[in-house]
Amino acid sequence: MNRTYLKAGPALLLAAMLGPAQASGASATAAPQRLPDTYAQPARRIDLGHGRQLNLRCSGRGPQTVMLEAGAIADSSTWYKVQPLLAAHARVCAYDRAGFGFSSEGPLPRDLDADVADLHALIQHAGLTPPLVLVGHSLGSNIVRRYASRYPADVSAMVLLDPPAQDIGRFAPGWQKDEDTLSMQRFAFLRHCEAAAEKHELPSHDPELSHCLDEADPLASARLNAVNLAHKSTPAFWRTVMSVLQDNARVFRHPVPANETHGATPLIVLSAANTYADALPRDRKGLEEARDHTQAQIVATSSRGTLVHVPDTSHDIQIDQPEAVVRAVEQAMRMAQPPAA
């Protein structure tokens, strides 16, 4: 998908959109600098019943298990730098949500409740032993929070990477007005791509349809690029994208729920320095205020909440600063350990 069609959307739409995100020069030298070809095939497909499977990638060993939850319409490959670093200290898993990567399409709508239900089923059917440390990027942070509210005994700690701004219209009304107008064009474009996929017309040289799919990722092999292209040429992919983004528009229009609480569960929020670097000058201050207000509200939902500002990073902290994510997860794991007798 060409980002020009989506860049005016909520902060999560500025995240890793369709497949592996691009790396930056700020990444840790110990982390992989190219997407491994392991992402060109499924890892362990967990049967959820009803003919559905979710693709789960686990590595490492340790007494605690870390579950990585990707952003809006990204898959498990967004964690290609973070997962191997964490695997040196813990059992760490990432998965493709329904309709993405190597996972089956899920029933519509693909909203937070559907994602939480799938995650709960995945943990049970994969035999993962709770409580887990949950790590969520962008929209993934909303899924993690909803999961922790519904199944608090399953969660020992949370690390949230740049949770997107909520209630943006209150802080940036001009941006929200433009977004409401552009969203109609965005969904018309998505429906156009879905219809083309239904007719097996993707990829296409048609001037309009050519924007449905990204160019080859220079950080991936020809094999991995071919696999990603095949995934994104299916109608199931476009149905899922459409449903996810429709629900996002609803979720991020509202503030953090006033009654959301996570008790004393360790909760670390990583806030990116340059989330809105590409925003219009008239909008940037309001967007940053909305983001800061949202993240402060989230931190306050736990008596052990902490906000950490991460310099020199875009919204994709897991790509730009993977070591910062690892440090936060390690801190969360220490905080989650019971006190010594």
N, C-alpha and C positions, 0 to 999 in steps of 0.2 A: 504493500500500500504506500502510495506516495504521501509523505507527511504533510504536504501542502494542503491536503484535504482535511487534516485532523489537527493541525498545530494550534488552532484557536480553541480547542477543547479544554476540559479541566486538566489539572496538573498531571493526573495519571495518564492522560492521553499523550503527554510529552515524554513518557517513559519508553522503555523498550516496547515498540509497538507490535511488529509482526515478525517474531522470531528473534534470533540472537542479536543482542545489542552490540554496538561498535565499541571497541576498547579505546582507551585514551592513554596518553603518555604518563598519566599520574598513577597508573596501576602498579601494584607491587611486583617487584622483579621475580619473586618466588612463585607467583601465580602464572598459569598458562597465558601465553600471549596470543594464541590462536585457538579457535574452537576445536576441541578434539573430535575425531571422527566417531568416537563412541556415541555421539548424539545423532548419528546417521541410522541408528537402529534402536529398537526398544530395549529396555533393561529387564525389568520384571513387571509383567502385566498382571495386575491384581484383579481377580474376578470379583465384582460387586454383586453379581446376580443379575437376572433380567437381561442377559446378553451384553452386559456392559463391563468394560475393563479400564482401569487407570494405570498408566505407565509410571512405575516407581523406580528411582535410582538411589541406591543406598551405598555408602562406602564408609570405611573407618570402623573403629571399635572403641568402646568405652562404656562406662556405667550410665551415661546420660545419652538420650537420643535427641537430636536437633532436626526439626522439620522446617524446610525452606518453602515459603509460599511466594510465588512469582507475582509480578504486577499484572495490570489489566488483561492484556491479551498476549502476554509472553508465556513461554513454556519453561521447562526445567533447565534449558541451556543458558538462561540468563544468569545462572549460578556457577558458570564454568570456572570462574576464578575463585570464588568463595569456597565452594564445596571441597576441593582438594586441600585447601589450607585448613579447614575445620576438621577434616577427616584425620588429621594427625593427632587430634585431641578427643574426639568423640565419634559416636555413630551419627552420621549425618545423612539425611534423605531429602530429595527433591522430587517433585512429580509434575506430570502434565495434567492440568485440569481438563475436564470433559470438553471435547471438541478441539483440543490443541495437541500438538506433538503426536505421540503414538497412543493417545487415549481415545476411547470411544466417544461419540457424540452423546451428550446428555439430554434429558427432557428439558424443554423450554418452559418458563424463562430461566435463563442462567443468571440468577440473582444471588445475593449474599446467602440466603437461606439454602439454596441449592448447593452452593459451594461448601458451606459448612456441613451439610448432610453428607456430601461426597467425602469430605476430609475425615469425618467421623467413621464412615464405613471403611475407608481406606486403612485407617489406623487399626481398626478391628480385624479386617480380613487379611492384612499384611502381617499380623502378629506383633505389631510394635507395642512395646510396654510403656504405658503412661506412668507418671506425667512426663510430658515432652517440653522441650524448649521450642517455642514457635517463633519463627523469624519471617516477617512479612515485608515485602517491598511495595510501596504505592498502594494500589487497590488491595494487594495482599495483606497490608496492615489492617484494613477493614475486615477482611475475612478472619484474620487472627483474633481481632478484638471480639467479633461476633462469636467465634468459636469459644473463646475463653469465658464469655458471658454465659454461654449455653452449657459448656462442659468444664467448669472450673477445676474439677479434680483431675482432668487430663492435662493440665497446663502447669508447669513448674515455673516458667518465666517467659517473657515476651521481649523480642527486639524488633522494633518497627523502623523501617528505613523510609525516611522522608514521607510520612503520612500526608496525603494530599489535603489541600485546603477544602474546608466545608463551609457552607453558607456564604459563598463568595459574593453573591449579589449584595449583601449587606456592606461589604468593604469596597467592592469594585463594580458598581452598578453599570458603568459603561461597558465593561468587559462582559458582564452577564447579558446585557442587551444584545451585543454583537454575537455572543455565543448562541443565544436562542435563535437568532436569524440563521447563523451558519450551520446549526445542527440540522436544519431541514435539508440543506444542500448535502451535508455529510451522509445522512441516512439515504437520500436519493442515490448518491454514489454507491453506497454499500449494497443497496438493492440491485443496482445495475450490475455490480460484480457478482452478486449471488446468482442473478438470472443467467449471466454468461457462464458461470460454473455449472449450472444446471444443464446447459446446452453443450458442455464440454468445449467451451470456446476460450478457456484460459490454459496457458498464456496466449496472448493475442498481440498482433501488430496494429490492431485498430487504435487510432489515436486516443480514444477515451478508455478503452479496455486495457490499454498498455499501462495505465496508472494503477491498476488493481494490484499488481505485484511489484515487489521491490527488485532492484537490480541485484546481481550476485554479491554476496558478502565477501569482501577481499580477505577477511580473517577466517574464512571457512574453505574447505576443500571443494573441488568440483562435485564430489560425491555428496557431501553434506548439503551443498546448495541445491542439488537436484532433488534431494529428499524434501527439503523445505519447500521448494517450488511445487512439488507434487501435493504436499499437504495443503498448501494455500490455494490450490486450483480446484478444491472440492467444494460442493455446496454446503456440506456440513460445517466447514470452517467458517464460511461467510454467515451462515445462520447463527453460529455461536457468537461471532464478532458483533453482529447486529444486536443480539439480545444482551450481551454484556454491556455494550455502550449505552443502550437504552436504559438499563438499570443504573449505570453510573450517573447518568444525567439526573436521575431521581435521588440517588444516595447523596451526591455531593451538593445538591441544592439545599440540604438541611444541615443544621449544626450538629455537633456531637451531642447525643442524647443526654439530657440533664441527669437522668437516673443511671447512666452507665457507671459501674464501679467494678474494680478488680481487687478489692480488698488490699491485702499485703503482698500480692503477687509481684515479684520483681518485674519492672517494665522499663526498658531503655528505648528512648526515641532518638534516632539520629536525624539531624536536620541538615540538609544540604545547603551549601553557601550560594549556589548559582541555579536554583530551581527555575527562576524566572528570568534568566539572563537574556532570553530572546523576546521577552514580552515588550509590547509598546511602552514607551516612557510614561504615557498617561496612565497605564494600568499597573505598572510594576509595583508601586508602593502599596496599592490596595491589595494586590495579590499576595504580596509578602506579609501584609498585616493579617489577611485571612489565614494564611498558612501558619503564621506564628501563633495566632489565637487558637486555631484548631489543635496544634501540637501541644500548647500549654494546657488546654482542656484535657487532652488525652493523658498527659503526664499526671494530671491531678486525679485521674480515676484510680490510681494506686497510691497507697501510703509509701510505697517504695519506688515511685516513679522518678526517672532521671532524664533530663534533656541534654544531649551532647551535640554541639555544633561541629560539623565536619567541613573544614576549609577545602578550597580547590576541588570542588566536585559539583557535577550536575545532579539532577534528580536521580540518575543511575549510580548511586553510591556503590552498589555491589560491583560495578564495572570500573569506576574511577578510583575508588579507594577500598579495595577488598580487605586490606589489612585492618582498616577501621571497623569494618563489620565483624571481622574475626575477634578483635579486641572486645567489642561490645558483647558478642555472644559468650566469650570466655568469662567476662565479668558477670553476665547473667547466670551462667552455670554455677559460678562460685556463690552468688547470692542465693541460688535455689537450693544449695546444699544445706541439710539440717545442721544446726550447731553441734559441735563436738560435745560428747557427754562429759 
